[in-house]
Amino acid sequence: MTARRQFIQWIPAAGLAVLGARSAQAQAKVDEKDAQAAALGYVHDAGKADKAKFKNYAAGQHCGSCALFQGKAGDAWGGCPLFTGKQVAAAGWCSAYAKKA
């Protein structure tokens, strides 16, 4: 077998490996104890937001209705540019909440 044929056969396998790595990375969930998450007051359940510390919290706010949430409507988890490579809970909340238009 020629080197060219070997290379052509290798390309699909390499592509799948890259996609698998990205998929696994995209599935990572934000840890509430992470330094950035703690600084923003992020919680997986908006009802558990520290209302005394974060005065801007209002009932009914959650990541799923935030302009920064990158998941689709109805998704339980989705991306957020504040936590690159990790997902936030749609039911979660942080102090960077901005209502969707």
C-alpha positions as CSV (number, residue, x, y, z in Angstrom):
1,M,0.0,0.0,0.0
2,T,1.3,3.4,-0.8
3,A,1.8,6.2,1.7
4,R,-0.8,8.2,0.0
5,R,-3.4,5.5,0.4
6,Q,-2.5,5.0,4.0
7,F,-2.9,8.8,4.6
8,I,-6.3,8.9,2.9
9,Q,-7.5,6.0,5.0
10,W,-6.2,7.6,8.2
11,I,-8.0,11.0,7.7
12,P,-11.5,9.8,8.6
13,A,-10.3,8.1,11.8
14,A,-8.4,11.3,12.8
15,G,-11.5,13.4,12.2
16,L,-13.6,11.1,14.4
17,A,-11.1,11.4,17.2
18,V,-11.1,15.2,17.0
19,L,-14.9,15.3,17.0
20,G,-15.0,12.8,19.9
21,A,-12.6,15.0,21.9
22,R,-14.7,18.1,21.2
23,S,-17.9,16.3,22.1
24,A,-16.5,15.2,25.4
25,Q,-15.2,18.7,26.2
26,A,-18.6,20.3,25.3
27,Q,-20.3,17.9,27.8
28,A,-18.3,19.3,30.7
29,K,-20.5,20.9,33.3
30,V,-19.6,24.1,35.2
31,D,-18.6,23.2,38.8
32,E,-20.4,25.6,41.2
33,K,-17.1,25.6,43.3
34,D,-15.0,26.8,40.3
35,A,-13.4,30.2,41.1
36,Q,-15.2,32.0,38.2
37,A,-18.5,30.3,38.9
38,A,-18.3,31.2,42.6
39,A,-17.4,34.8,41.8
40,L,-20.4,35.1,39.6
41,G,-22.6,33.4,42.1
42,Y,-23.4,30.6,39.6
43,V,-25.7,27.8,40.9
44,H,-27.3,24.9,39.0
45,D,-30.7,25.8,40.6
46,A,-31.7,29.4,40.4
47,G,-33.9,29.0,43.5
48,K,-30.7,28.5,45.5
49,A,-29.1,31.8,44.4
50,D,-27.6,33.8,47.3
51,K,-30.2,36.6,47.3
52,A,-28.5,38.4,50.1
53,K,-25.2,38.6,48.3
54,F,-26.6,39.1,44.7
55,K,-29.3,41.8,45.0
56,N,-29.9,41.8,41.2
57,Y,-31.5,38.3,41.4
58,A,-35.2,38.3,40.8
59,A,-37.6,35.3,40.9
60,G,-38.1,33.8,37.5
61,Q,-34.6,34.5,36.3
62,H,-32.6,31.4,35.0
63,C,-30.0,30.6,32.5
64,G,-32.5,29.3,30.0
65,S,-34.0,32.8,29.7
66,C,-30.6,34.6,29.6
67,A,-29.3,36.2,26.5
68,L,-25.9,34.5,27.0
69,F,-27.4,30.9,27.1
70,Q,-26.4,29.1,23.9
71,G,-28.6,26.1,24.3
72,K,-31.9,25.6,22.4
73,A,-35.2,26.2,24.0
74,G,-36.0,23.1,26.1
75,D,-32.4,22.0,26.5
76,A,-31.5,21.1,30.1
77,W,-27.8,22.3,29.6
78,G,-26.2,24.7,27.2
79,G,-23.1,26.7,26.5
80,C,-22.3,30.1,28.0
81,P,-19.5,32.4,26.8
82,L,-18.7,33.1,30.4
83,F,-17.7,29.5,30.9
84,T,-15.9,28.5,27.7
85,G,-15.9,24.8,26.9
86,K,-18.4,24.1,29.7
87,Q,-22.2,23.9,30.0
88,V,-24.5,25.6,32.4
89,A,-27.9,24.3,33.6
90,A,-30.9,25.9,32.0
91,A,-32.4,26.1,35.5
92,G,-29.2,27.7,36.8
93,W,-28.4,31.4,37.5
94,C,-25.4,33.7,37.8
95,S,-25.0,37.5,38.5
96,A,-24.3,38.1,34.8
97,Y,-28.0,37.3,33.9
98,A,-29.4,39.4,31.1
99,K,-32.9,38.8,29.9
100,K,-33.3,37.6,26.3
101,A,-34.9,40.2,24.0
